[in-house]
Amino acid sequence: MADGGVLMRNEEGIQAALGVLKQQFGERFQTGHSIREQHGHTTTWIPNQMPDGVVFAKSTAEVSEIVKVCATHGVPIIAYGTGTSLEGHVNAPAGGISIDVSQMDSVLEVNAGDLDCRVQPGVTREALNTYLRDQGLFFPIDPGANASLGGMAATRASGTNAVRYGTMKDNVLSVEAVMADGSIIRTASRARKSSAGYDLTRLMVGSEGTLGIITEITLRLQGIPEAISAARCSFPSVEAASKTVMAVIQYGLPVARIELLDTLVVKALNNYSKLDLPEGPLLLLEFHGSEASVAEQAETFGMLAEEEGGTGYQATATLEERNKLWQARHDAYWAMLALRPGCKAVATDVCVPISRLAEAVTASEAKANELGLIAPVVGHAGDGNFHASLLLDMEDADEVAKAEHFVSWLNDMAISMDGTCTGEHGIGQGKRPYLIKELGADTIAVMGAIKKALDPQNIMNPGKILAD
């Protein structure tokens, strides 16, 4: 697979694997150009790198069979869920086989008394919450896109509810995974805590398919709150909004969501979602709890916001109004695209300590203006995570070069603030150069040793996270 640090294509092995898989899976094995292109899809500026074939697996046993074939012939394997990842995770730089798990979409078990469930990796977060609703339960991780839960676990996803409910690493109790030799492991039981051996669950969560393929996930669930209230508040500057976020966290206010939208995003949402929000930096919030606690949280936030010049504060417990606000937030990507028709939006994210959020977001806006780039900012501000979406003419080489400079600068800035080059998008292909800057060569060497021990042929999603 590798020679001198460069991924090499194993043509003989690939052709042999294609023949075996076609015989074993018939119509569920596809080699047409369009479907291969779809499974090499990337929402970055990284070129599409197609696999040589796509297998639609229906069970853990089938995933194991496919992996064994690929291991025998030294062929790369790339897992695919819904294709919503943002750093080239599903690309196939050395060709190989894409294992599509979208048909592994069953909720296998719900243990309402224990607040957990067991699902296959192709179940999407929206489908799970629809399934759970009648039982008074929900799964809180909401990255915006209707991503598959297997992909969310593999990339250690986060989202709008992270400030209260944590990220995928906090909500996965156990996984079943197929390893690079086709063996099947389960990393833990359903117990809420354990000191039994290495924490393989945390190792697999966030491994981006480079160590194994997740085929089942056991998840923590939450009870649907008695009361939910949403709120919005405008601010004179991003800095003032960010300082309010810091005050909320330091005060210990248990907000469920606190999202930051800069002026460009608010303008885009007004146009796209037919809203009438004041066109300035905005915080969107959600409070969960009892009727009394939700009312108290909303009142306390109003006082904290007023101290930083917050205006137009409105809170609502009406389901229709709440859904309208949060649907608009989830439509932000499409709304931003409409700011510059014909452009491509290249999203990048970083995360910094809460105390540096105001400084980081303000610097990001200033840098984009300096370079003449349109880069609207949205953020899961409650945990210091924000996203800049560069609206680019991909045919303009000078503009693309400026965007690459901006992304590099942004990652370096976050790392210099003792933050991270990625709060939730993952490393994939796009952020590999920054990982060693963030963690250091010795730490990366330990990661490499783990990768080599578990995947000695380097067939599990090669070319991602680590240098080749």
Secondary structure, 3 states (H helix, E strand, C coil): CEECCEECCCHHHHHHHHHHHHHHHHHHEECCHHHHHHCCCCCCCCCCCCCCEEEECCCHHHHHHHHHHHHHHCCCEEEECCCCCCCCCCCCCCCCEEEECCCCCCEEEEEHHHCEEEECCCCEHHHHHHHHHHHCEECCCCCCCCCEHHHHHHCCCCCCCHHHHCCHHHHEEEEEEEECCCCEEECCCCCCCCCCCCCHHHHHCCCCCCCEEEEEEEEECEECCCEEEEEEEECCCHHHHHHHHHHHHHHCCCCCEEEEECHHHHHHHHHHHCCCCCCCCEEEEEEEECHHHHHHHHHHHHHHHHHCCCEEEEEECCHHHHHHHHHHHHCHHHHHHCCCCCCEEEEEEEECCHHHHHHHHHHHHHHHHHHCCCCCEEEEHHHCEEEEEEEECCCCHHHHHHHHHHHHHHHHHHHHCCCECCCCCCCCCCCHHHHHHHHCHHHHHHHHHHHHHHCCCCCECCCCCCCC
